[in-house]
Amino acid sequence: GCLDGQPNMDDNDSLPLPFEDFYVTMGESSFRESFRLLACFKKDMHKVETYLRVANCRRSLDSNCTL
């Protein structure tokens, strides 16, 4: 239940865990597809990190900024 708009954390039965049996119900092809998706996220995060480093170096007054 809720008390003043805040969920009551003592009542754990009201908080379903949507991924508790994720790996049990996942087939081999779904597992591979999820792995590929995570690999893409990792590659994209590397691009974002590089972009942020370059932006930070350009913003910085220190001209001796190395990547």
Residue, then its C-alpha position, 0 to 999 in steps of 0.5 A: g500500500c501507499l502512505d502519503g503517496q509513498p510506497n510501503m516497502d514493508d509489503n514486498d509482495s506488492l513489488p513484482l520482480p519482472f526479471e526474476d526468471f529472465y534467464v530461465t525462460m530465455g532461449e539460446s537464440s534470445f540469449r545470443e541476441s541479448f549478448r549482441l545488443l549488449a555488445c552494441f551498447k558497449k561500443d556506443m558507450h565507448k563512443v560517448e566517452t570519447y566524445l565527452r573527453v574531446a569536449n572536455c579537452r576543448r572546453s579546458l584552458d589546458s592545451n596539453c590535453t591528451l586522449 
